[in-house]
Amino acid sequence: MRRKERYDTADLVESQFEPGSRRRVLKNLLHITSKREMDRIEGREQVRALEELAGFYDRGHRFTAADVRRIHQLWLGRIYPWAGKYRQVNVKKNSFSFAAAAQIPKLLAEFEKGPLAKHTPCHGTSLETWLRLRQKFTWNSC
């Protein structure tokens, strides 16, 4: 008998896999079971979201943690029911562990008060600066 996990997250949709996906695709609204197909759909949705966002925010907008969640919802909301919400489960990909779920609200608040406040609006911020910030704050925030 397998020992029960200290915190059981089986009831959270974020920790469930789509039936028939061999635990390779998260449970999703489209019932996609192929990882390759999901990658294609997520990529297509990212392009759609970026096109929509280009008309939503103006050059003078100061981004906030709420904007990060809104962008995540716009990008993945047609695919996953948890899009745009703070994660409730810890995530690991290969040997890389993303930020602990319990820390996400605090980390996003720090991100808003630090880099987002400092570098938005984006006037004069170079692409290199944004790439460094993205790498520094990669935590799969929502």
N, C-alpha and C positions, 0 to 999 in steps of 0.2 A: 504494500500500500504506500502510495506517495505521501510524503509529509505535507501537510497543509501549509500554504504560504502564510507568512505573518499577517500580510494584508491581502485580502482576497479582492481582486479587481475584476473577476470574471463577469460580473454584472454590468460593468462599464463598457459601452459600445467601443470606446477607444482601444480597448485591449482585446477585442474580438476580431477574428479573421473571417473573411467571406467563405461560406461553405463551398467546398470544391476547389479552393485555391491552394491547397496543400500548405496552409499557413504562410503564404507569400504575399497575400493581398488583404489589407484591412477591410473589415466589414464596411460596405459602402451602399449608397442610395441607388446606384446603378446595377448592383449585383454583378459587377465585373469580377472574374476569377483569374484572369491572365495578368501577370505582372507587366508584361510587355504592353498590353492594351491599356492598363492603368497608367503606366508611364506616359503613353501617347495622349490619353485623355487629360491627365494633369498638365502636360505641356501645352495642349491646346487651350485649356482653361486659363493657364497663366498668361498666354498671349491675349486672350479675350479680356481678362481682368486688366492687364496693362493698358490696353486700348481704351477701355472704359474709364480707368483711373486718370488717363491723360487729360480727359475733359472735365474731371471732377475737381482736382486740386489746382490752384493757381500758383504762380511762381512765388508768391509771398506767404504761402501756407507754412505754419510751424507745426510739424508733425507731433503727435502725442501717442501714448500707449493705446488709446482708443482707436486711433487711426491704424495702428499696426493690426489690431484685432479686426477692424473693418476690412482692411486689405486682405487678410487671411480668409475672412468670410466670403468676400467677393470672389477670390480665387478658387477656393475649395468647397464653398457652400453647396454647390450643385452635386458634389460627390460624397461628402462626409457630413453627417449630422452634427459633429463636434466642431466644425470649422468656425473660427473666430472666437472660440471659447478657450479659457485657460485649460491646459492639459490636467487631467486627473491621474494619469499613469506616467511612470518613468519610461523613457525611451532609450534604446540602445541600438546602434547599427554597427554591425561587425564588432570591433573592439572599442568603438567610440560611444561614450555615454553622454547624452544631451543633459542639459540642466535638470535637476530634480524638479518634479512637478510642483512640489510644495513651495519651491523658490521662484516660480515663474512670475507671480504678481509682484514680488519685491524686485526682481531683476528688470522687469518691464518698467516699473516706476523709476528705477535708477537710470535706465536707458533713456527715459523721457526727460529726466532732470539733467542728465549729462549730455551724451552725444546728440540727441534730438534737439535739445534746447540750444546747444552750441552750434550745430551745423545746419539747422533749418530756421528760416527759409534757406534754400540751397544756393543763394547768390555767391558765386566765387568758390564754392566747394568743388574740388577736383574729383574726377572719377577715381583716382588713386586713393584719395582720402576715404571715399565711400566704400571702396573695396576693402580697405584696411579695417574700417568700422564693422563692415559686414562679417569679416573673418573673426574679429575680436568678440563680437556679440552673437555668434552662431549658437543658438540654444533651442531652435525649433520652438519659438516662444509661445505660441498659442496651443 
